[in-house]
Amino acid sequence: MRIIAELPHPEFKISILNMNNKFIVKIEQGNLEQTYKIAESDLLDGVNSVFELLDEEFLKTVSARFTEMRKDYKETFYRYNY
């Protein structure tokens, strides 16, 4: 697995990796991570197509998902400690 690109974003660290004929999009925020795997054969223009997939609408849903993930983690951590 190797990093082939990193995209600047004010909220996330976005890395695009390549492994076994798949692009792996890894989006990190703090201690949370979302990963998406995309078969190279599903894309017409290689890594450029990955850039197109990561549009503003998609990244808004990623942000909302991080909010939910953080909420879920805090709730379970609270149950564990109290």
The first five atom37 places (N, CA, C, CB, O) and aatype in JSON, in Angstrom:
{
  "aatype": [12, 1, 9, 9, 0, 6, 10, 14, 8, 14, 6, 13, 11, 9, 15, 9, 10, 2, 12, 2, 2, 11, 13, 9, 19, 11, 9, 6, 5, 7, 2, 10, 6, 5, 16, 18, 11, 9, 0, 6, 15, 3, 10, 10, 3, 7, 19, 2, 15, 19, 13, 6, 10, 10, 3, 6, 6, 13, 10, 11, 16, 19, 15, 0, 1, 13, 16, 6, 12, 1, 11, 3, 18, 11, 6, 16, 13, 18, 1, 18, 2, 18],
  "atom_mask": [
    [1, 1, 1, 1, 1],
    [1, 1, 1, 1, 1],
    [1, 1, 1, 1, 1],
    [1, 1, 1, 1, 1],
    [1, 1, 1, 1, 1],
    [1, 1, 1, 1, 1],
    [1, 1, 1, 1, 1],
    [1, 1, 1, 1, 1],
    [1, 1, 1, 1, 1],
    [1, 1, 1, 1, 1],
    [1, 1, 1, 1, 1],
    [1, 1, 1, 1, 1],
    [1, 1, 1, 1, 1],
    [1, 1, 1, 1, 1],
    [1, 1, 1, 1, 1],
    [1, 1, 1, 1, 1],
    [1, 1, 1, 1, 1],
    [1, 1, 1, 1, 1],
    [1, 1, 1, 1, 1],
    [1, 1, 1, 1, 1],
    [1, 1, 1, 1, 1],
    [1, 1, 1, 1, 1],
    [1, 1, 1, 1, 1],
    [1, 1, 1, 1, 1],
    [1, 1, 1, 1, 1],
    [1, 1, 1, 1, 1],
    [1, 1, 1, 1, 1],
    [1, 1, 1, 1, 1],
    [1, 1, 1, 1, 1],
    [1, 1, 1, 0, 1],
    [1, 1, 1, 1, 1],
    [1, 1, 1, 1, 1],
    [1, 1, 1, 1, 1],
    [1, 1, 1, 1, 1],
    [1, 1, 1, 1, 1],
    [1, 1, 1, 1, 1],
    [1, 1, 1, 1, 1],
    [1, 1, 1, 1, 1],
    [1, 1, 1, 1, 1],
    [1, 1, 1, 1, 1],
    [1, 1, 1, 1, 1],
    [1, 1, 1, 1, 1],
    [1, 1, 1, 1, 1],
    [1, 1, 1, 1, 1],
    [1, 1, 1, 1, 1],
    [1, 1, 1, 0, 1],
    [1, 1, 1, 1, 1],
    [1, 1, 1, 1, 1],
    [1, 1, 1, 1, 1],
    [1, 1, 1, 1, 1],
    [1, 1, 1, 1, 1],
    [1, 1, 1, 1, 1],
    [1, 1, 1, 1, 1],
    [1, 1, 1, 1, 1],
    [1, 1, 1, 1, 1],
    [1, 1, 1, 1, 1],
    [1, 1, 1, 1, 1],
    [1, 1, 1, 1, 1],
    [1, 1, 1, 1, 1],
    [1, 1, 1, 1, 1],
    [1, 1, 1, 1, 1],
    [1, 1, 1, 1, 1],
    [1, 1, 1, 1, 1],
    [1, 1, 1, 1, 1],
    [1, 1, 1, 1, 1],
    [1, 1, 1, 1, 1],
    [1, 1, 1, 1, 1],
    [1, 1, 1, 1, 1],
    [1, 1, 1, 1, 1],
    [1, 1, 1, 1, 1],
    [1, 1, 1, 1, 1],
    [1, 1, 1, 1, 1],
    [1, 1, 1, 1, 1],
    [1, 1, 1, 1, 1],
    [1, 1, 1, 1, 1],
    [1, 1, 1, 1, 1],
    [1, 1, 1, 1, 1],
    [1, 1, 1, 1, 1],
    [1, 1, 1, 1, 1],
    [1, 1, 1, 1, 1],
    [1, 1, 1, 1, 1],
    [1, 1, 1, 1, 1]
  ],
  "atom_positions": [
    [[0.86, -1.16, 0.0], [0.0, 0.0, 0.0], [0.91, 1.23, 0.0], [-0.98, 0.0, 1.23], [1.85, 1.33, 0.79]],
    [[0.6, 2.15, -0.89], [1.41, 3.35, -0.93], [0.52, 4.57, -1.14], [2.47, 3.26, -2.04], [-0.48, 4.51, -1.84]],
    [[0.91, 5.67, -0.52], [0.19, 6.92, -0.68], [0.54, 7.51, -2.04], [0.52, 7.94, 0.47], [1.72, 7.67, -2.38]],
    [[-0.49, 7.81, -2.82], [-0.24, 8.39, -4.14], [-0.65, 9.86, -4.21], [-0.98, 7.61, -5.2], [-0.25, 10.58, -5.12]],
    [[-1.46, 10.31, -3.22], [-1.85, 11.72, -3.19], [-2.4, 12.07, -1.82], [-2.9, 12.02, -4.29], [-2.93, 11.22, -1.09]],
    [[-2.27, 13.34, -1.48], [-2.92, 13.89, -0.29], [-3.63, 15.16, -0.73], [-1.88, 14.18, 0.87], [-3.08, 15.97, -1.48]],
    [[-4.85, 15.31, -0.27], [-5.63, 16.47, -0.65], [-5.75, 17.41, 0.55], [-7.03, 16.06, -1.16], [-6.1, 16.98, 1.64]],
    [[-5.46, 18.68, 0.34], [-5.62, 19.62, 1.45], [-7.1, 19.86, 1.75], [-4.93, 20.96, 1.12], [-7.92, 19.99, 0.85]],
    [[-7.4, 19.92, 3.04], [-8.77, 20.22, 3.48], [-8.67, 20.81, 4.88], [-9.69, 18.92, 3.46], [-7.87, 20.34, 5.68]],
    [[-9.46, 21.84, 5.18], [-9.35, 22.49, 6.49], [-9.81, 21.62, 7.67], [-10.14, 23.75, 6.48], [-9.37, 21.86, 8.8]],
    [[-10.68, 20.64, 7.45], [-11.22, 19.83, 8.54], [-10.6, 18.44, 8.64], [-12.69, 19.69, 8.37], [-10.55, 17.87, 9.74]],
    [[-10.12, 17.89, 7.55], [-9.7, 16.48, 7.51], [-8.29, 16.35, 6.94], [-10.68, 15.66, 6.68], [-7.76, 17.25, 6.3]],
    [[-7.72, 15.19, 7.2], [-6.54, 14.76, 6.45], [-7.05, 13.74, 5.45], [-5.41, 14.16, 7.4], [-7.62, 12.72, 5.84]],
    [[-6.86, 13.99, 4.18], [-7.35, 13.11, 3.13], [-6.15, 12.53, 2.39], [-8.31, 13.86, 2.15], [-5.35, 13.26, 1.81]],
    [[-6.05, 11.2, 2.42], [-4.98, 10.5, 1.72], [-5.6, 9.52, 0.73], [-4.05, 9.76, 2.72], [-6.61, 8.89, 1.01]],
    [[-4.97, 9.42, -0.43], [-5.38, 8.44, -1.43], [-4.24, 7.45, -1.58], [-5.75, 9.12, -2.81], [-3.1, 7.82, -1.86]],
    [[-4.57, 6.18, -1.38], [-3.57, 5.12, -1.46], [-3.93, 4.18, -2.59], [-3.47, 4.36, -0.11], [-5.05, 4.19, -3.09]],
    [[-2.98, 3.38, -2.99], [-3.21, 2.4, -4.04], [-2.72, 1.05, -3.57], [-2.49, 2.81, -5.36], [-1.6, 0.9, -3.1]],
    [[-3.61, 0.03, -3.71], [-3.25, -1.32, -3.31], [-4.17, -2.31, -4.0], [-3.32, -1.49, -1.77], [-5.39, -2.11, -4.02]],
    [[-3.62, -3.36, -4.57], [-4.38, -4.46, -5.17], [-5.47, -3.97, -6.13], [-5.02, -5.3, -4.08], [-6.63, -4.38, -6.02]],
    [[-5.1, -3.11, -7.05], [-6.03, -2.59, -8.05], [-7.2, -1.83, -7.46], [-6.55, -3.72, -8.89], [-8.29, -1.8, -8.04]],
    [[-6.98, -1.23, -6.31], [-8.0, -0.41, -5.67], [-7.39, 0.91, -5.23], [-8.64, -1.15, -4.46], [-6.22, 0.97, -4.84]],
    [[-8.19, 1.95, -5.3], [-7.84, 3.21, -4.65], [-8.49, 3.18, -3.28], [-8.3, 4.46, -5.5], [-9.66, 2.83, -3.15]],
    [[-7.74, 3.55, -2.29], [-8.26, 3.62, -0.93], [-8.22, 5.08, -0.51], [-7.43, 2.71, 0.06], [-7.16, 5.7, -0.47]],
    [[-9.39, 5.62, -0.2], [-9.49, 7.0, 0.26], [-9.61, 6.95, 1.77], [-10.71, 7.75, -0.41], [-10.58, 6.42, 2.32]],
    [[-8.62, 7.51, 2.45], [-8.61, 7.52, 3.91], [-8.79, 8.96, 4.37], [-7.27, 6.91, 4.48], [-8.01, 9.85, 4.02]],
    [[-9.84, 9.18, 5.15], [-10.15, 10.52, 5.65], [-10.09, 10.46, 7.16], [-11.57, 11.01, 5.15], [-10.79, 9.67, 7.8]],
    [[-9.24, 11.3, 7.74], [-9.02, 11.28, 9.18], [-9.39, 12.63, 9.8], [-7.55, 10.94, 9.49], [-9.19, 13.69, 9.21]],
    [[-9.93, 12.53, 11.0], [-10.21, 13.72, 11.8], [-9.96, 13.34, 13.25], [-11.71, 14.25, 11.57], [-10.74, 12.59, 13.85]],
    [[-8.89, 13.84, 13.82], [-8.53, 13.47, 15.19], [-8.25, 11.98, 15.26], [0.0, 0.0, 0.0], [-7.46, 11.45, 14.48]],
    [[-8.91, 11.32, 16.22], [-8.7, 9.88, 16.38], [-9.7, 9.03, 15.6], [-8.77, 9.52, 17.85], [-9.78, 7.82, 15.8]],
    [[-10.46, 9.65, 14.71], [-11.46, 8.94, 13.91], [-11.0, 8.84, 12.46], [-12.83, 9.65, 13.99], [-10.24, 9.68, 11.97]],
    [[-11.46, 7.81, 11.79], [-11.07, 7.58, 10.4], [-12.22, 6.95, 9.61], [-9.82, 6.68, 10.34], [-12.93, 6.08, 10.12]],
    [[-12.38, 7.4, 8.38], [-13.3, 6.77, 7.44], [-12.49, 6.32, 6.24], [-14.47, 7.75, 7.02], [-11.61, 7.05, 5.77]],
    [[-12.78, 5.12, 5.74], [-12.04, 4.58, 4.62], [-13.03, 4.11, 3.55], [-11.12, 3.41, 5.08], [-14.03, 3.46, 3.84]],
    [[-12.71, 4.45, 2.31], [-13.53, 4.05, 1.17], [-12.62, 3.37, 0.16], [-14.26, 5.28, 0.53], [-11.55, 3.89, -0.17]],
    [[-13.04, 2.21, -0.33], [-12.26, 1.47, -1.33], [-13.0, 1.52, -2.66], [-12.04, -0.02, -0.88], [-14.2, 1.27, -2.75]],
    [[-12.25, 1.85, -3.7], [-12.83, 2.0, -5.03], [-11.99, 1.19, -6.02], [-12.89, 3.51, -5.45], [-10.78, 1.41, -6.13]],
    [[-12.6, 0.29, -6.71], [-11.88, -0.51, -7.71], [-11.41, 0.39, -8.85], [-12.77, -1.66, -8.25], [-12.17, 1.22, -9.35]],
    [[-10.16, 0.22, -9.24], [-9.63, 1.0, -10.36], [-10.49, 0.83, -11.61], [-8.18, 0.6, -10.66], [-10.65, 1.77, -12.39]],
    [[-11.02, -0.36, -11.81], [-11.82, -0.64, -13.01], [-13.15, 0.11, -13.02], [-12.08, -2.13, -13.11], [-13.79, 0.21, -14.07]],
    [[-13.58, 0.65, -11.87], [-14.82, 1.41, -11.8], [-14.64, 2.87, -12.22], [-15.38, 1.35, -10.39], [-15.62, 3.61, -12.35]],
    [[-13.41, 3.28, -12.43], [-13.12, 4.68, -12.72], [-12.56, 4.83, -14.13], [-12.12, 5.26, -11.69], [-11.81, 3.98, -14.61]],
    [[-12.95, 5.91, -14.79], [-12.52, 6.13, -16.16], [-11.15, 6.79, -16.27], [-13.53, 6.98, -16.87], [-10.41, 6.54, -17.22]],
    [[-10.81, 7.63, -15.29], [-9.6, 8.45, -15.41], [-8.67, 8.28, -14.21], [-9.97, 9.92, -15.56], [-8.05, 9.24, -13.76]],
    [[-8.57, 7.06, -13.69], [-7.65, 6.77, -12.59], [-7.84, 7.65, -11.38], [0.0, 0.0, 0.0], [-8.96, 7.92, -10.96]],
    [[-6.72, 8.09, -10.83], [-6.78, 8.88, -9.59], [-7.5, 10.21, -9.81], [-5.36, 9.14, -9.06], [-8.07, 10.76, -8.86]],
    [[-7.5, 10.75, -11.02], [-8.24, 11.98, -11.29], [-9.73, 11.8, -11.05], [-8.0, 12.43, -12.73], [-10.41, 12.73, -10.6]],
    [[-10.24, 10.61, -11.33], [-11.65, 10.32, -11.05], [-11.92, 10.31, -9.54], [-12.05, 8.98, -11.67], [-12.99, 10.7, -9.09]],
    [[-10.94, 9.85, -8.76], [-11.09, 9.87, -7.3], [-11.25, 11.31, -6.84], [-9.87, 9.2, -6.59], [-12.11, 11.61, -6.01]],
    [[-10.42, 12.21, -7.37], [-10.54, 13.62, -7.0], [-11.94, 14.15, -7.29], [-9.49, 14.46, -7.75], [-12.49, 14.91, -6.5]],
    [[-12.51, 13.75, -8.42], [-13.85, 14.2, -8.79], [-14.91, 13.66, -7.83], [-14.17, 13.77, -10.23], [-15.88, 14.35, -7.53]],
    [[-14.72, 12.43, -7.35], [-15.68, 11.85, -6.41], [-15.72, 12.61, -5.08], [-15.34, 10.39, -6.16], [-16.76, 12.64, -4.42]],
    [[-14.61, 13.19, -4.7], [-14.52, 13.87, -3.4], [-15.01, 15.31, -3.51], [-13.07, 13.83, -2.87], [-14.28, 16.25, -3.19]],
    [[-16.25, 15.46, -3.96], [-16.8, 16.8, -4.12], [-17.31, 17.34, -2.78], [-17.93, 16.79, -5.16], [-17.32, 16.63, -1.77]],
    [[-17.74, 18.57, -2.8], [-18.16, 19.25, -1.56], [-19.35, 18.56, -0.89], [-18.51, 20.71, -1.85], [-19.4, 18.46, 0.34]],
    [[-20.29, 18.1, -1.67], [-21.46, 17.41, -1.11], [-21.04, 16.13, -0.37], [-22.46, 17.07, -2.23], [-21.52, 15.87, 0.73]],
    [[-20.15, 15.36, -0.98], [-19.65, 14.14, -0.33], [-18.93, 14.49, 0.97], [-18.72, 13.36, -1.27], [-19.14, 13.83, 1.99]],
    [[-18.07, 15.51, 0.93], [-17.31, 15.86, 2.13], [-18.2, 16.4, 3.25], [-16.24, 16.89, 1.77], [-17.86, 16.28, 4.42]],
    [[-19.34, 16.99, 2.9], [-20.3, 17.4, 3.93], [-20.87, 16.18, 4.64], [-21.44, 18.24, 3.32], [-21.05, 16.21, 5.86]],
    [[-21.15, 15.11, 3.91], [-21.66, 13.9, 4.54], [-20.57, 13.23, 5.38], [-22.19, 12.92, 3.49], [-20.87, 12.63, 6.42]],
    [[-19.32, 13.32, 4.93], [-18.21, 12.8, 5.72], [-18.13, 13.54, 7.05], [-16.88, 12.93, 4.94], [-17.94, 12.92, 8.1]],
    [[-18.26, 14.86, 7.0], [-18.22, 15.66, 8.21], [-19.35, 15.29, 9.17], [-18.29, 17.15, 7.86], [-19.14, 15.16, 10.37]],
    [[-20.54, 15.13, 8.63], [-21.69, 14.73, 9.47], [-21.46, 13.35, 10.08], [-22.99, 14.73, 8.64], [-21.82, 13.12, 11.23]],
    [[-20.88, 12.45, 9.31], [-20.6, 11.1, 9.82], [-19.56, 11.15, 10.94], [-20.1, 10.19, 8.67], [-19.68, 10.42, 11.92]],
    [[-18.55, 12.01, 10.8], [-17.58, 12.17, 11.88], [-18.26, 12.68, 13.16], [-16.45, 13.14, 11.45], [-17.93, 12.24, 14.26]],
    [[-19.2, 13.58, 13.01], [-19.94, 14.09, 14.17], [-20.69, 12.95, 14.86], [-20.93, 15.2, 13.75], [-20.67, 12.85, 16.08]],
    [[-21.34, 12.11, 14.07], [-22.06, 10.96, 14.63], [-21.1, 9.95, 15.26], [-22.89, 10.27, 13.54], [-21.37, 9.42, 16.34]],
    [[-19.99, 9.7, 14.6], [-19.0, 8.77, 15.15], [-18.48, 9.26, 16.49], [-17.84, 8.57, 14.16], [-18.34, 8.47, 17.43]],
    [[-18.2, 10.55, 16.58], [-17.69, 11.12, 17.83], [-18.74, 11.0, 18.94], [-17.29, 12.61, 17.63], [-18.41, 10.67, 20.08]],
    [[-19.99, 11.27, 18.58], [-21.09, 11.14, 19.55], [-21.21, 9.7, 20.04], [-22.43, 11.61, 18.92], [-21.32, 9.46, 21.24]],
    [[-21.19, 8.75, 19.12], [-21.27, 7.34, 19.49], [-20.13, 6.93, 20.41], [-21.27, 6.46, 18.24], [-20.33, 6.23, 21.4]],
    [[-18.93, 7.38, 20.07], [-17.77, 7.02, 20.88], [-17.88, 7.62, 22.28], [-16.47, 7.5, 20.2], [-17.6, 6.93, 23.27]],
    [[-18.28, 8.87, 22.37], [-18.42, 9.51, 23.69], [-19.46, 8.8, 24.54], [-18.8, 10.99, 23.53], [-19.26, 8.6, 25.74]],
    [[-20.57, 8.4, 23.92], [-21.62, 7.69, 24.67], [-21.13, 6.35, 25.18], [-22.85, 7.5, 23.78], [-21.38, 6.01, 26.34]],
    [[-20.46, 5.59, 24.36], [-19.98, 4.28, 24.81], [-18.86, 4.43, 25.84], [-19.49, 3.46, 23.62], [-18.77, 3.62, 26.77]],
    [[-18.02, 5.43, 25.68], [-16.94, 5.66, 26.64], [-17.53, 6.06, 27.99], [-15.97, 6.74, 26.13], [-17.04, 5.65, 29.04]],
    [[-18.59, 6.87, 27.95], [-19.27, 7.26, 29.2], [-19.86, 6.03, 29.89], [-20.38, 8.3, 28.91], [-19.72, 5.88, 31.11]],
    [[-20.52, 5.15, 29.14], [-21.09, 3.93, 29.72], [-20.0, 3.06, 30.33], [-21.86, 3.12, 28.66], [-20.2, 2.44, 31.38]],
    [[-18.85, 3.01, 29.69], [-17.73, 2.2, 30.16], [-17.17, 2.75, 31.48], [-16.64, 2.14, 29.09], [-16.8, 1.99, 32.37]],
    [[-17.1, 4.05, 31.59], [-16.47, 4.68, 32.78], [-17.42, 4.95, 33.92], [-15.82, 5.97, 32.39], [-16.97, 5.25, 35.02]],
    [[-18.74, 4.85, 33.69], [-19.68, 5.2, 34.79], [-20.7, 4.14, 35.0], [-20.38, 6.5, 34.51], [-21.56, 4.27, 35.88]]
  ]
}
